[in-house]
């Protein structure tokens, strides 16, 4: 079973972002150009480059199973100085490649991903796809356990999905940092699909388990950070609105999760995630 992960890094184009829904191409182009100004703001993109390096790529570099590929879809509209920085960061991880997609509203994100994954030998019919954002990371055992589960499911199903629903969610504001243990099946981080017609971004992630046979594997955590540069506002994901989100108030509880799933997090990773504030 081939495994390929996909990450959108400041991608500009027709995708699943909620602002594009039910819009004509002319309107989408205007939104895209406005979004480009936001995505390429210096403070934001520098922050996302740091989280990509010290969280996302660090988790992939330290996988117990290193037989996978990770494709980063970026935009050709990205300023050249940030392309140089992104390339330099990714060059340190052999499983990673970067594709700068031209701005072309005749193709949606799914078509861009399909074209690029086919070009590097990871077609949908033979590959498990997973999604991961550039400010999150997965457990060091993620690929190993994804392969075990997908190899077993493939014996019985022609399409299926896998979710690791245990999430360490860290929300940072200008004044506070909070950590939550969140049981959230088919939340976007690390969701994986095997499907002959559509890639992992072809489905609303919460709708996946009603579209195909699905397996939820609790236990190992993924790390999700919210530092103010996300599409989703921190108010949309808070214990006041989301069931199953439980604050982790003791330092030892956080350390236990880090040691088991994220022992690769160094000082930079702990700082970028917000965890360093909670471990003082």
C-alpha positions as CSV (number, residue, x, y, z in Angstrom):
1,X,0.0,0.0,0.0
2,X,1.4,3.4,-1.1
3,X,0.8,6.3,1.3
4,X,0.8,9.9,0.3
5,X,0.1,12.9,2.5
6,X,-1.2,16.2,1.1
7,X,-0.8,19.7,2.5
8,X,-2.1,23.0,1.2
9,X,0.5,25.7,2.0
10,X,-0.9,29.2,1.3
11,X,-2.7,27.8,-1.7
12,X,-4.6,30.2,-4.0
13,X,-7.2,28.6,-6.2
14,X,-10.6,27.0,-6.4
15,X,-10.9,24.7,-3.3
16,X,-13.2,23.8,-0.5
17,X,-12.8,27.0,1.5
18,X,-16.2,28.1,2.6
19,X,-15.9,31.6,1.1
20,X,-15.8,30.0,-2.4
21,X,-19.0,28.1,-2.0
22,X,-21.8,28.8,-4.5
23,X,-19.8,31.5,-6.2
24,X,-19.1,32.2,-9.9
25,X,-15.5,32.2,-11.2
26,X,-15.4,36.0,-11.4
27,X,-16.4,36.3,-7.8
28,X,-14.0,33.5,-6.8
29,X,-11.1,35.4,-8.5
30,X,-11.8,38.5,-6.5
31,X,-11.9,36.5,-3.3
32,X,-8.7,34.7,-4.3
33,X,-6.8,38.0,-4.9
34,X,-8.0,39.3,-1.5
35,X,-7.0,36.0,0.1
36,X,-3.6,36.2,-1.5
37,X,-2.9,39.5,0.3
38,X,-3.8,37.9,3.6
39,X,-1.9,34.6,3.1
40,X,1.3,36.3,1.9
41,X,1.4,38.9,4.7
42,X,4.8,38.7,6.2
43,X,3.9,37.9,9.8
44,X,1.4,35.3,8.8
45,X,3.5,33.4,6.2
46,X,6.6,33.5,8.4
47,X,4.6,32.0,11.2
48,X,3.3,29.2,8.9
49,X,6.8,28.5,7.6
50,X,7.9,28.0,11.2
51,X,5.0,25.7,12.1
52,X,5.5,23.7,8.9
53,X,9.2,23.2,9.8
54,X,9.0,22.6,13.5
55,X,5.6,20.8,13.8
56,X,4.4,19.3,10.5
57,X,7.7,18.3,8.9
58,X,9.3,17.4,12.2
59,X,6.5,14.9,12.8
60,X,7.0,13.4,9.4
61,X,10.8,13.3,9.6
62,X,10.5,11.2,12.8
63,X,7.9,8.6,11.6
64,X,8.7,5.0,12.7
65,X,7.6,4.0,9.1
66,X,9.4,6.2,6.6
67,X,7.9,4.7,3.4
68,X,5.6,7.4,2.3
69,X,5.5,10.7,0.4
70,X,4.2,14.1,1.4
71,X,3.1,16.6,-1.3
72,X,2.9,20.3,-0.5
73,X,0.6,22.2,-2.8
74,X,1.5,25.9,-2.8
75,X,0.8,28.8,-5.2
76,X,2.8,30.1,-8.1
77,X,1.6,33.5,-6.9
78,X,3.7,33.2,-3.7
79,X,6.5,35.9,-3.5
80,X,9.8,34.5,-4.6
81,X,11.5,35.0,-1.2
82,X,9.0,32.7,0.4
83,X,9.3,30.1,-2.3
84,X,13.1,30.0,-1.5
85,X,12.4,29.7,2.2
86,X,9.7,27.0,1.7
87,X,12.1,25.0,-0.6
88,X,14.9,25.2,1.9
89,X,12.7,24.0,4.7
90,X,11.4,21.0,2.7
91,X,14.8,20.0,1.3
92,X,15.6,18.6,4.8
93,X,13.0,15.8,4.5
94,X,13.5,13.4,1.7
95,X,9.8,12.3,1.6
96,X,8.6,15.8,0.8
97,X,8.1,17.5,-2.5
98,X,6.6,21.0,-3.3
99,X,4.4,21.8,-6.3
100,X,3.6,25.5,-7.1
101,X,0.2,25.4,-8.8
102,X,-0.5,28.1,-11.4
103,X,-3.5,30.2,-10.7
104,X,-6.2,28.6,-12.8
105,X,-9.9,28.6,-12.0
106,X,-10.6,26.1,-14.7
107,X,-9.1,23.4,-12.3
108,X,-10.2,22.9,-8.7
109,X,-7.9,21.7,-5.9
110,X,-8.8,18.1,-6.5
111,X,-7.7,18.2,-10.1
112,X,-4.5,19.9,-9.2
113,X,-3.8,17.2,-6.6
114,X,-4.7,14.4,-9.0
115,X,-2.4,15.7,-11.7
116,X,0.6,16.1,-9.4
117,X,0.1,12.8,-7.5
118,X,-0.2,10.9,-10.7
119,X,3.0,12.6,-12.0
120,X,5.0,11.2,-9.0
121,X,3.4,7.7,-9.1
122,X,0.7,7.9,-6.5
123,X,-2.6,7.4,-8.3
124,X,-5.8,7.0,-6.3
125,X,-6.3,3.4,-7.2
126,X,-3.2,2.3,-5.5
127,X,-2.5,4.9,-2.8
128,X,-3.9,5.9,0.6
129,X,-4.2,9.6,0.9
130,X,-4.1,11.6,4.1
131,X,-4.4,15.3,4.7
132,X,-2.4,17.5,7.1
133,X,-2.3,21.2,7.6
134,X,0.9,23.2,7.9
135,X,0.4,24.1,11.6
136,X,-0.5,20.6,12.9
137,X,1.4,17.4,13.3
138,X,0.7,13.7,13.7
139,X,2.0,11.1,16.1
140,X,5.4,9.6,15.3
141,X,3.5,6.2,14.9
142,X,1.0,7.6,12.4
143,X,2.3,6.1,9.1
144,X,3.0,2.8,10.8
145,X,-0.5,2.5,12.2
146,X,-2.2,3.9,9.1
147,X,-0.4,1.2,6.9
148,X,-1.4,-1.6,9.3
149,X,-5.1,-0.5,9.3
150,X,-5.3,0.2,5.6
151,X,-3.7,-3.0,4.6
152,X,-6.2,-4.9,6.6
153,X,-9.2,-3.0,5.3
154,X,-8.1,-3.3,1.7
155,X,-8.7,-7.1,1.9
156,X,-12.4,-6.5,2.4
157,X,-13.3,-3.1,0.8
158,X,-12.6,-1.3,-2.4
159,X,-13.0,2.1,-0.7
160,X,-12.6,3.1,2.9
161,X,-11.4,5.8,5.3
162,X,-9.5,6.0,8.5
163,X,-9.5,8.5,11.3
164,X,-7.4,8.9,14.4
165,X,-9.8,10.9,16.5
166,X,-7.7,11.8,19.6
167,X,-6.6,15.4,19.3
168,X,-4.3,17.5,21.5
169,X,-5.8,20.9,20.7
170,X,-3.7,24.0,21.7
171,X,-5.3,27.4,21.4
172,X,-3.2,30.5,21.9
173,X,-4.3,34.1,22.1
174,X,-2.4,37.3,23.0
175,X,-3.1,36.6,26.7
176,X,-3.6,32.9,27.3
177,X,-2.8,29.4,26.0
178,X,-5.1,26.5,26.7
179,X,-4.8,22.8,25.9
180,X,-7.6,20.4,25.3
181,X,-8.0,16.7,24.9
182,X,-10.5,16.4,22.1
183,X,-12.1,13.2,20.9
184,X,-13.3,14.2,17.4
185,X,-13.7,11.5,14.7
186,X,-12.9,12.7,11.2
187,X,-11.6,16.0,12.2
188,X,-9.3,17.1,9.3
189,X,-5.9,16.3,10.8
190,X,-4.6,13.0,9.6
191,X,-7.9,11.9,8.0
192,X,-7.1,9.3,5.3
193,X,-9.1,7.8,2.4
194,X,-8.7,5.1,-0.2
195,X,-11.1,5.7,-3.0
196,X,-11.0,5.0,-6.8
197,X,-12.8,8.2,-7.9
198,X,-11.9,10.9,-5.4
199,X,-9.0,12.0,-3.4
200,X,-9.0,12.9,0.3
201,X,-9.9,16.6,-0.4
202,X,-12.9,15.4,-2.5
203,X,-14.9,14.9,0.6
204,X,-16.1,17.1,3.5
205,X,-14.1,15.4,6.2
206,X,-17.1,15.0,8.6
207,X,-19.2,13.5,5.9
208,X,-16.6,10.8,5.1
209,X,-18.0,8.1,7.5
210,X,-21.4,8.3,5.8
211,X,-20.0,8.0,2.3
212,X,-17.8,4.9,2.7
213,X,-16.8,2.2,5.2
214,X,-14.7,3.9,7.9
215,X,-12.5,3.0,10.8
216,X,-11.9,5.1,13.8
217,X,-8.7,4.3,15.8
218,X,-8.5,6.1,19.2
219,X,-5.4,6.3,21.3
220,X,-2.6,8.1,19.6
221,X,-2.9,11.9,19.4
222,X,-2.5,14.4,16.7
223,X,-1.5,17.9,17.6
224,X,-3.7,20.7,16.3
225,X,-2.6,24.3,17.0
226,X,-4.7,27.5,16.7
227,X,-2.6,30.6,16.9
228,X,-4.8,33.1,15.1
229,X,-3.8,32.4,11.5
230,X,-6.3,29.7,10.8
231,X,-9.5,29.8,8.6
232,X,-11.5,28.7,11.6
233,X,-11.9,31.2,14.3
234,X,-11.0,30.1,17.9
235,X,-14.6,30.8,18.9
236,X,-15.8,28.2,16.4
237,X,-13.7,25.5,18.2
238,X,-14.0,26.0,21.9
239,X,-15.3,23.9,24.8
240,X,-18.3,26.2,25.0
241,X,-19.4,25.1,21.5
242,X,-17.8,21.6,21.0
243,X,-18.8,18.5,22.8
244,X,-16.0,16.2,23.9
245,X,-13.4,19.0,24.2
246,X,-11.9,18.7,27.7
247,X,-9.3,21.1,29.1
248,X,-6.1,19.5,30.2
249,X,-5.3,21.4,33.4
250,X,-2.3,19.4,34.7
251,X,1.2,19.7,33.3
252,X,1.8,16.0,33.7
253,X,-1.1,15.1,31.5
254,X,0.4,17.2,28.6
255,X,3.9,15.7,29.2
256,X,2.5,12.2,29.0
257,X,1.0,12.8,25.5
258,X,4.1,14.6,24.3
259,X,6.4,11.7,25.4
260,X,4.2,9.1,23.7
261,X,3.3,10.8,20.5
262,X,5.5,13.9,19.9
263,X,8.9,13.2,21.6
264,X,10.5,14.9,18.5
265,X,9.3,18.3,19.5
266,X,12.3,20.4,20.4
267,X,12.3,23.9,21.9
268,X,11.2,25.5,18.6
269,X,8.3,23.1,18.1
270,X,7.1,23.5,21.7
271,X,7.2,27.3,21.3
272,X,5.4,27.4,17.9
273,X,2.7,25.0,19.2
274,X,2.2,27.1,22.3
275,X,3.0,24.1,24.5
276,X,6.1,25.8,26.0
277,X,3.8,28.2,27.8
278,X,1.9,25.3,29.4
279,X,5.1,23.5,30.5
280,X,6.7,26.3,32.4
